[in-house]
Amino acid sequence: MGNGVRYVMSAEDLYAENISAKVVQLRNILQEQFNKKINLLLESKRPRKAYSTKGKLCSRKLYQTPFNDTVFSKHINNPTSDTTIIMLIDASGSMENGTYVQAGGETFNLERIQICNAVVSAFANSISRVVNDQIKLEVFTKTSADTASGNMGIKGAFPNLTRVYSNTRKSKKATTDRILGLKTRSPMMKKFEDGRTYGIGSSTPEYAVLPALHNWIKKNVTTKNVVIFNLTDGDTYCSVNERQIGNDFTKLMREKYLRHIDNVTLYIDGEATEEAKHIYGDNIIGTDGDFVAPMFNELIKIFNNAVQ
């Protein structure tokens, strides 16, 4: 690209070499809490008894025959793997800012992205260990590569959607522990002729990635239902061809692409204010208090509605 610099895509530089012990501790606490609640997501999908005009005769209901002929019982089995949860982690530069979060009676002071990493890693572990991956999980980071004007024929900080974990694609690298090391970094790298490689900073594309995600879902997701779980600290900013994208654009993208898709936003270091709901919708959960209970309440409600 000139001056001995070229641009490359590198997944390896998305991860820190060392993971903070505090991040691991937070993940383990959250995982213990998630383990107690994850089964509730499948509760409505378990075999249940129903009464109809066909099946096994139920002697206890025979007295109803003069006015009701549904005196036969049968078990209804609903599918247990009809939902894919897609988690979108905001990996923009502002996610390096520190904030406080409470879990298990302890207070943690961590980077915002480290909190996201702990939540996602704990959720992935719980799905794997408690329900044997019956719920499909895909994890992406959303970033905007801050490149100089004109690079690659694109002006501005264009959006990137990077898949970093899947429980449907078994890979030695794609582990739940590796999620803990995600950094605020775009996969776009500067590589110099002398071999040096530098990461490029990242802005916040938010839902500018939804068109690409929508296409990916159509080609790759086989389950009946999809839930988008967004983890962010808000404040959209990226630009393509000198057009700046902000929160109003995020709202428009949500209304267009998530109109028929259930979605939840975990607002890191934020509150579920009316302004935040205007951008992300009513299913927004702040982390200024206990966020585990409301997070699962929203997911349980979505999963219950999916089988009705």
N, C-alpha and C positions, 0 to 999 in steps of 0.2 A: 504493500500500500504506500510505499515511499519511505525514505529515511530508514531503510532496513527494518521496517516494522510490517508484520502481517497479522491478521486476526485469525484465531483458531477457536474452536469450541472444545471445552474441556470439562468433563463432569468431575474429575478428580479434585479440582481446586474448589469445589463447592463445600468441602468438608474441612473442619479443623483437625489438626494432628492430635490434639489432646482434648479430652472432654472433662469439664469441671465435675468434681465430685458432688457439688451441690445440685447440678443438673440431674445427675444419676439419682440422687436422693429424692428430688422432687418427682422424677419419673416413677420411682418405686412406690412413693406414697400415693400418687395418683392411680397407679396401676392397682393397688390394693382397693382403692375406692371404686374404680371402674369394674373390678372383678365382681363386686357385690351387686352391680347394677346391669352389667352387660347381658345377663340372661333375660332381663325384662324386655329387651328388644325383640326377643324371639318368643315371648310368652304367648302372644296372640297367634303364633304360627304353630303351636304345638297341637298334637291330636286332641280333639275335643268331642264329646258326645253330643249328638243332635238327634231330634226326633222327626220322623217322617212317615209316609204311608208305605214305605218299603224298608226292609232290613230285618233285624232280629226283634222278635216280639218281646215287648217289655210288660211283664205281668203286672207291674205296679200301676200301669196306665190303662189297664183293660177297662176299668170302671168308666173311662171317658168315652168309650166307643159309641154310646148313643148320640153324642154331640161333637165328637172329635175323633177322626180316624188316624191321627198321627200318633199311633201307639207302638210304632216300631223304632228301635234305636240303631244308630250306626255311628262309627267314628269318622270324623272328617280330618283329613291330613292336609294341611296347607304347606306349601313349599317353604323350606328353611333358607334357601339361598337365592331369593328373588330380588334382593336389594344390593346395590353397589353404593358404598359411601366414597365420595371423592373429596379428599382434603386438599385445600389450596393454602399453602403457607406463603405469607408475604415475606419475601427475603430481600426487601429493599433496605437502603442504608439506615433509615430511621429505626429499624428494628434492632439496631445495635444499642440503642438507648436503654439505660437501666430502669427497672421498675420493681415494685414489690408485689408479691402474690402470696396468698395464704393457702396452706394445704396441710391437713392432718394436725392442726394446732400449731404449726410452725410458719414463720414468715421468711420468705426467700427474696433476696435482692439479686436479680439476674437480668441479663439482656432480654428484651422482648422476644427475640427469636429463640432464645434458649428455653423460654417458657413454652412457646409453640412446640418446639422439638420434644419437650418432656410430655406434653399433652398427647401429641401424635404417637410417639413411641409407646406410651402407656396404653393408649387405645388399641394400637396394633397388637401389642402383647396380649391384652385381655381377649381380643377377638380370637387370637390364635390358641390361647391356652384354655379358655373357658368354653368357647363354642366351636372350637376346632375349625376356625376360618369359614364358618357357615355364612358369615356376612363378608361380602367381597369388599376389599379396601384398596384404593389407589391414592397415592400421595404425589402431589406436584408442588414445585415452588413457582412463584410468579415474580418475575423481575423485569427491569427495563435496563438494557445495556447502555450506559452513558458513553456514546462514541462521538468522535468529532464529526461535524457536518460533512456529509458526502461520502462517508465510509460505506463500502459495500452498496453504494447507490442509494442509501437510505439516510435521511437527515433526522437527527434527534435521538431520543432514547427509546428505541423500539422494544415492544414487549417480548418476553421469553416465557415459555411454559415448559418446565423441565420435570419429567417423571423421575422420582427418587425412590419410590417404594411401591411394591405391589404384592399382595398375598395370592395373586393368581399367576404370577410369573416367578417361579422359584429361581433365585439367583444368590450365589454366595455373597455377593457384594451388597445386595439389597436386604440388609438386616435391620431389625428394629433398633439395635444399638447404634448403627451408623446414622440413623435419623438424628440422634442426639448431637451430632457434630456439624449439622448444617450451618453454614455461615450466610451473611448478607452479601451474596456474591452472584453476579450473573455468570452463566457458563461461557460467555464471550471473554476471550483472553487476548492480550497483546503479546506477540512473540517477536523477539528481536533476533537479528542475525547471529549474535553471539550466544544464543541459547537461552537468554533470560526471558522469563514469562511473567507478566504482571496481570493481575485481575483488574477488571473494569468495574467501577462503581455501579450501583443500581438505584434506580428510582422506583416509584410505586405504580405499576400499571393497573392494579386491581382488576376490574372486570373487563379490561381491554383484552384479556386473554380468553374470554368466553367464546368468541367465534372459533378459535382453534380448538378449544376444549369440546365444543359442541360437535365439531367434525370428528374428533377423536372418539367421543362417546358413540356416535353412530357406527363407527367402524370396529370398535373394540369391546363395548359393553354388551353382554348377552343377557343380563338379568332384566326382569320386568320393570323394576323401579330403580331410580337413581336419586341420591341425596348429595347435594353440594354442601360441604362444610368448609366455610371460609374462616381463616385465622389471620387477623390483620390488626394494625394499629391505625388504619384509616388514612385519610388525606391523599387522595389519588394525585399522582403527578407523573406523566410521561408525555412524550411528543413524537409524532411521526410526520415527516415532511413539513416540519415547522408548525404543525398544528398541536397546540398544547391541550392535553386531556386532563380534566379535573373531576371533582366529585359528581357534577351534573352528568358527565358522561357515564360514570359508574352506575348512576341511577337508571339512565336510559338502557344501558346494557343489561342490567338486572331485569328491567321490565320486558325487554325483548327476548332474552335467552333463558331466563329463569321463571318465566310466566307459568310454565307447566311443569317445572321441576322443583321439588321440595328443597329448601335450602336453609341453613343456619349460619350465623356469623358469630364467632367468638372474638369480641372486641378487646384486644390486649391493651391493658392500661387505659381502658375507657369505660364509660357508662352508657347504658342503653337510653340515651337521650332522644328527644323527638327529632333532633337534627340528624342523629345517627340512624334512626329508623327511616327517615326520609330517604337516605342514601341506600341502606342495606335491607330495608324491610323490617317488619315487626319481629321476626325471629332473630333478634340480636341479643347477645348475652354479654354483659360487662364482666370484667375480672376484678372489680373493686370490692367484691365480697366472695361468698361461696358460689363458684360458677359450675361446679360439678353437678349439683342437683338440678338446676335449671337446664343445663346442657342435655342431660339425659331425659328430663321431662319433655323437652322439645323432640328429641329423637324417638322416644317411646310413642308420642302422639303421632309422629309421622309414620312409624312402622305399623301402628294400629290401623291408621287410615288406609294403609297400602293393601290390607287384606279384606277390607269391607266391600 
